[in-house]
Amino acid sequence: MTAVPQSQPLLKFRFDRTLWQRFVEIAQPYFYPPGPRSSTQFLFLILTQLVFVVSFTFFFVVALALIGFQFSPKFFAGLVNEIIYLKFLSSLGKSSLEIFQNLLTFLPAYIFLVLLIGSCGVFYAYRRKLQGREKQWLILAILLFLAFIVSSLNVLISYVFRFIDNALNGRDAKVFWDFLWVYGITLVVAIPILISYRYTRRKLALFWRAWLTNTLLKDYFSNRAYYELDSNAANTDIDNPDQRMTEDVNSFTNTILDLILDILDSVLDLVAFTGILYSISTQLTFGLLGYVSIASVLALWIGTKLIKINFNQLRLEGDFRYGMVHVRDNAESIAFYRGENLERNQVETRLGRVIKNYNLLIIWIALLDIFQYAYNYFARLVPYLIVAPLYFAKQVDFGTIGQGIFAFGMVLRALSIIPTRIQDISSFAASIERLGMLYERFRQRESREVVGREGIIIHPYTHFKVDGLTLNTPNAEQTLFENLSFELTPPQSLLVVGSSGCGKSSLLRAIAGLWCNGKGTIESPDYTEALFLPQKPYMLLGTLREQLKYPNRRENITDTDIQSALARVNLEDLANRMGGLDTEKDWAGVLSQGEQQRLAFARILLSQPKYVILDEATSALDVTNERWLYELLQSQDISYISVGHRPSLVDYHQIVLDLRPENGSSWQLLPAKDYQFSS
Ligand SMILES: Nc1ncnc2c1ncn2[C@@H]1O[C@H](COP(=O)(O)OP(=O)(O)OP(=O)(O)O)[C@@H](O)[C@H]1O
């Protein structure tokens, strides 16, 4: 049964600089390689891309307007007269067509042209840095462009309805039907654009997720980080790395795009509709700004509380799921022990923590709901209160009321990103914290490796040589042995003995480079020349063939080689019995311990290493099979180190290393023929 996490590391959850730095650390590398001042350059490139998209959109919209003008001159004439940002255009020509045509020879057009060429130039200058990242920049550009178009469509639709309302009010049937047609055509164009916008957003999130997960996986599997993280310890700060690399990455890449594009949409809507709103009422505009600012500060305060709760929720959910997986992986042992009740208790304790924290979460969400309902319902009243008196005083037409309410709603929505999305923002911040911590841990390991590890020094060498080795456990609680020295010249073999817990397996861990807390030097052959056989053989998820080829050190292993290796370890009928080499099973559950240990010996025959390290690798076998397998090793001219408790093992080794000799010294090395197992 694994430890149920008791305490959590003390973390501060705030919308602060550290959170921002973590965010940049995770988000930037997909688009721009990290390095000194790279964040500034990255932001500069994002702005340049924005400039590019704005300039491009300008020419695109003018071209569209010129085409659209051919279909509905009345609507476009109306637009030029009504849209506040376009009113200045009236000076460019008499008819609306002239105005649009003149736009292309007007000063802003030149400015946009220069910006367009300039931004292309900037990207050209950065082409080397962006090598391999072209795809994401291109998709981002398309996404930004679509965001502009979608926002323009919203403005357009608001005007179409204003004209429809006014035509209704003036009982002008012709104009009414004309604009209904315009609306129909706009929809035909708008729907595919809207769908492409959403699709592109998801596609970029998907590419980003794949990239980020692969990057983290690379770090996770490099230099055995997965082994060092010790993520099941109760007080670990990197809990559930699997969850961080799966769910947290997914929610990060999806939410980030949703949020960033929502913010962009909001900015665009804000620019588009504040003008309309401002032209209707200045008080309404400023009142709205004040209202939203106060609400945002309040929302951020509630959000800060929510980050911690969301962070804990993610951790507790991960712990709960791991508890269940642990039961699944150890089903047989638990069944033998009849440990159901204890296991149920441990998963129920974990579930209890999930529920307790979730309970806290829903209380805070309820508080947030009160705030959000009050915020939204009160906001709906405001435009009526301000625009209706203007209408009664005949200062604005009827269509203006509808458009005023629509514009108010759009500006309110645009400004309300923080008050209304604070729940998403907080869980996003929690994901950033969790991913950021994992990311930092990987970077720390990397810099530690560059600077050089402290403790035991490992050198590559032609054979095993240990010099002055003192080994501590990773947490430095125990010193297992001191000043150990020995040399093993092939084809010599060494048997490591000693009472349980004296550090036999730990010596093998140090030789394999897994433990390095202590001092002294270990010289060992390259890992590709050695094979390690643990007491409980590792059975991977896959076919029987993959099982036998593991760890895939040699190519061109044929099925005949496999069959012959199986026969030599007394498993000739295994493939037939299991339905062939392509069969996939839960091998750890299907094969007996002894069969698994024999299968591990078959791996030696197939991989043909020069050295083998065996940690009680024959403990589940009878003495006859054990002898047979050791004779097999000797016939292959393999030099090996074994750990074991059985007296019979002494016969297959030349040297014995006793890590807890009875004479009281720290360790003892002697020829096997002189060694006597104590009874
Ligand atoms: N990850 C760890 N962190 C801290 N201490 C550990 C860790 N793994 C093992 N130890 C401790 O190190 C000591 C040596 O463990 P090791 O597995 O090397 O014993 P051993 O001699 O191989 O025992 P056995 O014969 O029972 O397999 C034990 O006291 C064990 O509790």
The ligand as an SDF file (V2000), in Angstrom:
LIG
                    3D

 31 33  0  0  0  0  0  0  0  0999 V2000
   15.0270    5.0250   -1.9000 N   0  0  0  0  0  0  0  0  0  0  0  0
   15.5360    4.8370   -0.6710 C   0  0  0  0  0  0  0  0  0  0  0  0
   15.6460    5.8830    0.1600 N   0  0  0  0  0  0  0  0  0  0  0  0
   16.1520    5.7180    1.3950 C   0  0  0  0  0  0  0  0  0  0  0  0
   16.5840    4.5310    1.8800 N   0  0  0  0  0  0  0  0  0  0  0  0
   16.5150    3.4540    1.0830 C   0  0  0  0  0  0  0  0  0  0  0  0
   15.9830    3.5440   -0.2250 C   0  0  0  0  0  0  0  0  0  0  0  0
   16.0160    2.3300   -0.7930 N   0  0  0  0  0  0  0  0  0  0  0  0
   16.5630    1.4930    0.1460 C   0  0  0  0  0  0  0  0  0  0  0  0
   16.8580    2.1710    1.2550 N   0  0  0  0  0  0  0  0  0  0  0  0
   17.4540    1.6190    2.4680 C   0  0  0  0  0  0  0  0  0  0  0  0
   18.8120    1.2820    2.1830 O   0  0  0  0  0  0  0  0  0  0  0  0
   19.1700    0.1120    2.9010 C   0  0  0  0  0  0  0  0  0  0  0  0
   19.8210   -0.9020    1.9610 C   0  0  0  0  0  0  0  0  0  0  0  0
   18.8410   -1.3330    1.0520 O   0  0  0  0  0  0  0  0  0  0  0  0
   19.1680   -2.4640   -0.0250 P   0  0  0  0  0  0  0  0  0  0  0  0
   17.9750   -2.6170   -0.9020 O   0  0  0  0  0  0  0  0  0  0  0  0
   20.4560   -2.1630   -0.6790 O   0  0  0  0  0  0  0  0  0  0  0  0
   19.3160   -3.7470    0.8970 O   0  0  0  0  0  0  0  0  0  0  0  0
   19.7550   -5.2280    0.5100 P   0  0  0  0  0  0  0  0  0  0  0  0
   21.0300   -5.5170    1.1830 O   0  0  0  0  0  0  0  0  0  0  0  0
   19.7280   -5.4150   -0.9670 O   0  0  0  0  0  0  0  0  0  0  0  0
   18.5750   -5.9980    1.2010 O   0  0  0  0  0  0  0  0  0  0  0  0
   17.8260   -7.3560    0.7890 P   0  0  0  0  0  0  0  0  0  0  0  0
   18.8090   -8.4630    0.9250 O   0  0  0  0  0  0  0  0  0  0  0  0
   16.7610   -7.4750    1.8110 O   0  0  0  0  0  0  0  0  0  0  0  0
   17.3190   -7.1960   -0.5930 O   0  0  0  0  0  0  0  0  0  0  0  0
   17.9160   -0.4140    3.5620 C   0  0  0  0  0  0  0  0  0  0  0  0
   17.9650   -0.0730    4.9320 O   0  0  0  0  0  0  0  0  0  0  0  0
   16.7960    0.3350    2.8770 C   0  0  0  0  0  0  0  0  0  0  0  0
   15.7460    0.5950    3.7770 O   0  0  0  0  0  0  0  0  0  0  0  0
  1  2  1  0
  2  3  1  0
  2  7  2  0
  3  4  2  0
  4  5  1  0
  5  6  2  0
  6  7  1  0
  6 10  1  0
  7  8  1  0
  8  9  2  0
  9 10  1  0
 10 11  1  0
 11 12  1  0
 11 30  1  0
 12 13  1  0
 13 14  1  0
 13 28  1  0
 14 15  1  0
 15 16  1  0
 16 17  2  0
 16 18  1  0
 16 19  1  0
 19 20  1  0
 20 21  2  0
 20 22  1  0
 20 23  1  0
 23 24  1  0
 24 25  2  0
 24 26  1  0
 24 27  1  0
 28 29  1  0
 28 30  1  0
 30 31  1  0
M  END
$$$$
